[in-house]
């Protein structure tokens, strides 16, 4: 890869990021990145100039732009953080990549595998990096989970069960209920357990069978799916927008079991955190007998937004194309699997997962 024109070689090593959109998640992202020395939020763009100005003033951002295009034209930016509604991810990520900006895009990366492939093609063509942001993936706890799996701490993985659900607030006009914006439990909540399943299994499933409950607007309110792999392994996924908050995964191996909450944002203790962050459990039973106690794994804690953005900054600074391509393959697999699960739920039958070679 050649050096993109927006990357500087001055004394400031921080990655300069512009925020494309003023959603609540963008406000949280900026808040958690404020203490970082690796990343600086230097601009925000909105379709409304007043909205952008108010957001910048509230969040202490130096510059604001009254259109998305104006933000992308800002020559002082190295990269863009994209927290727009799901249906706008592909369009604006590609435009940002075409402008020479690296892109950190909120999950789900795209509405289907073709969109995701087009996004990565644009990144390669314009010599910039694209990374899907699932904050828990960049938590130190997830690094510890990877290490346990890679060292064979529970033997060969046999199965995974992963879930995430919550009660949807403001359900009358929430964007998660709007099909034209890419709403529904699968894309919003299901992205998380699916990405964890992909992390553990290392590849996309061969087939999926999903069942859903539908809202009056036509999106899935809850969904459960079974994923079957070419080597005979299985995984189960559940997601919901009409349930008490829950987030947990169980990974069963030939010689042990791992359980985790895989939270986006973590704290050392329950209660007292200014943003409500909580401890995230990771524990392992080393062996097959039920008489063996679980061992708690303690990991460093903090904001998943910050961990993700700083990992992205390191990737950009090192021009770590290999890491970017590994992440791209996982995102492509997940986009294809989400698409297959949505189709399976509509058709009420098992469907194949179409994963094509991206190269």
FENTAKA-V278700 format. One record per pair of residues at least 12 apart in sequence whose C-alpha atoms are under 6 Angstrom apart, sorted by the first residue. I is the first residue (numbers start at 1). J is the second residue. Records with the same first field share a line. If there is no record, write none. Layout:
BEGIN
I = J + J
END
This chain:
BEGIN
1 = 127
6 = 78
7 = 78
14 = 38 + 39
15 = 39 + 313
16 = 40 + 77 + 78
17 = 41 + 77 + 79 + 80
18 = 41 + 42 + 43 + 44 + 80
19 = 44 + 80 + 81
20 = 45 + 82
21 = 45 + 46
29 = 305
33 = 306
38 = 310
42 = 61 + 62
43 = 61 + 63 + 64
44 = 64
45 = 64 + 65 + 66 + 67 + 68 + 71
46 = 66 + 67 + 68
47 = 66 + 67
48 = 66
49 = 66
52 = 64
72 = 96
78 = 101
79 = 101 + 102 + 103
80 = 103
81 = 103 + 104 + 105
82 = 105
83 = 106
85 = 181
86 = 181 + 182
87 = 181 + 182
90 = 110
94 = 119
97 = 123
102 = 128 + 129 + 130
103 = 130
104 = 131
105 = 132 + 133
106 = 132 + 133
107 = 133
109 = 132
112 = 335 + 339
113 = 332 + 335 + 336
135 = 264 + 304 + 305 + 308
136 = 263 + 264 + 304
138 = 307 + 308
139 = 304
140 = 299 + 300
141 = 299
154 = 253 + 255 + 256
155 = 253 + 254 + 255
156 = 253 + 254
157 = 252 + 253
158 = 233 + 252 + 253
159 = 234 + 235 + 252
160 = 235 + 250 + 251
161 = 235 + 236 + 249 + 250
162 = 193 + 237 + 248 + 249
163 = 193 + 237 + 238 + 239 + 247 + 248
164 = 239 + 246 + 247
165 = 239 + 240 + 241 + 245 + 246
166 = 241 + 243 + 244 + 245
167 = 241 + 242 + 243 + 244
168 = 241
179 = 219
184 = 219 + 220
185 = 220 + 221 + 222 + 240 + 241
189 = 239
190 = 239
204 = 333
205 = 227 + 228 + 229
206 = 228 + 229 + 230 + 352 + 353
207 = 228 + 351 + 352 + 353
208 = 226 + 227 + 350 + 351
209 = 225 + 226 + 344 + 350
210 = 224 + 225 + 341 + 344 + 345
211 = 223 + 224 + 345
212 = 345
221 = 240 + 241
222 = 239 + 240
223 = 238 + 239
224 = 237 + 238
225 = 237
247 = 261
248 = 260 + 261
255 = 287 + 288
256 = 285 + 286 + 287 + 288
257 = 284 + 285
258 = 283 + 284
259 = 282 + 283
260 = 281 + 282
261 = 280 + 281
263 = 280
264 = 304
265 = 277 + 302 + 303 + 304
266 = 278 + 279 + 301 + 302
267 = 279 + 301
282 = 297
283 = 295 + 296 + 297
337 = 353
340 = 353
END
